[in-house]
């Protein structure tokens, strides 16, 4: 009898997840837009960056603690908002919230969750934030914001790179939709919990039917004036956009291309990050997601100026393999690798990490 695979890396969890969920679900979690060029480049971009480490740096115990919007976290690796966690495990988003709590890091709940935000935030620890799309009906959007405030969310993360859904050919071929018994739970009380029955992707049809396609800065201004919570804008790809977003009230931006799921051939986030930091890092916090698979990737992101790194697919792979425990283990792997990379680079604290790592 073969020995079970030893799961010691994010890649191990990605491989193990393949045998634990059906193909349509795995394609939904892993797929990107069109030819998936940006999807691949997100990961390859981090791999291409080289670290010019220091020696004889006198590094002993490493301090990985950080803050996001003034809230302490145990490490600058946080849980990105991703949809439909009950496709990965029965406990869904509650398992993810508990994993982030165990890791002592930020949890961001997707508005497209299979579990109502009130149930999830009741199991989460601070900090916990709520991700939002703007619906065509502003009353729906406002209802979500007010519920998130009441449920204990500590920031609103507005996704701005999805006025429509990029064509995800895997989902189209698989006719992706939520199985019977699962809904877009946060929207169910508002009559928006079900995906339409269509020939292609049910999610794409849902977005066309519900999301505001003509998003503009007036929407950002409206949202800033509609909540007492700080606003984070996710999906920024340009330095000038980042600065303008901050000038309109955002306290932070996430450099993101939606995991390569929107505009294919958009640049890898590692290419965009330093430009955004240079353009807006003096007036807001900058985070990044996309393709992070190793602790050394986290070091590279921090060296380019990010305050924290969001991870999405690795958490989903962990959930697919072993539910909450799997997500905890994925976060532990990334923590261990970050600690090792800091030691080998000659960095004792997060603040020691800088662009000097890219030049000898």
Phi, psi and omega in degrees: 000131183290143176290142176296148182296136175280120184265098185240001180217165174300322179298324176299317179293323178299316179293318182294328181296332182303324182270000186253344179226159181291160187302318182298323178290313180297320177297321178297313181294320190263341190286162176231187182278143172047244183277000176061033179291311180296322177306311181289320183294329178305314179284316182297327180298316177295321180297325183288332180291134182249145182256119177269087189285157174261149175244168180054040185269357177067032183278129176246242178289137181266143176250110183260005183294151181210180174225151171230120185050040177081359181263130183286142173225156187285341181199157182277036177239117186234165185271116180289156174284122175226152188271157162060056183289341177288349170289338182266322180201158186298325182284344174055225186295337176295320176299319181293317179299319179292325178295316177297321177299315179297326181277350181069036183229174183290137173244129177244118182272130174287142173295334179270052181267157175272001179231138181299142184302325181298320178291321183289310183295335176294337180259355185267164175248163175285139001274146175220131185238163181239126178271142189224141163252152175267122180274159177304322178270108182298333179297324177294314179300314181296323177299317178298317181297313183292323175295319179297317177302312183293329183280347177112007175298144185250357173197157174251128179253105183270119176274124186245000183260019181226056173293339170213170182264128173300146182290116178253100191295329177300314182293324178297314180296323182276356185051054186299133171202165177288139179290164177305136179099345178246143181222169165282089198296322181294335182263350183302317179296344182258010178078017183236034185268349185245146173274144178291152175278113182223171181288329182254228183282122176294327179292318178299319178294322178298316180295314178301321184286330193240325187280145179287117184278332184260049179302138178213178181294338174295327176291321177296316178299317179300315182293318178303324180276356185254357182221149175274353184273151174295149183250132174246133180253123186248133176116022184275138184234358185223147178294319182292322175297317181300315181294318181294321177302315179294321179294337177269006171120351179292137179272344179202158173231149174250116172290116188201146170242030176063036179065028181073021186255002183245267180270108178288146189076007165299152183291155172300147184296331178294333178285324183281324190310307183297330178291319178293318178300315180296326184278326190224000184295345179276348184236355176203165176280148182239126174241170181213148169223177176107103170081007181285121183231350182223157174299328177294329175297322179297315177303316180298318179296317179294322179296329178279354173116000177289145174276328180205162181240132176264136176239135184242288184303319178304323178294318179297320177298319177298317178298318180298323185278315186207038173050224183303318181298321179295319178294321176300316182294321178299315178295325178293321177299312181295323176297313181298318181291324176297316179300315180296316181296322177297315178302311185285340176273345182088036182240125179270323183235160176303323182294344177285341185280127181205183184292348175303338180291349180256007180217132181281000000 
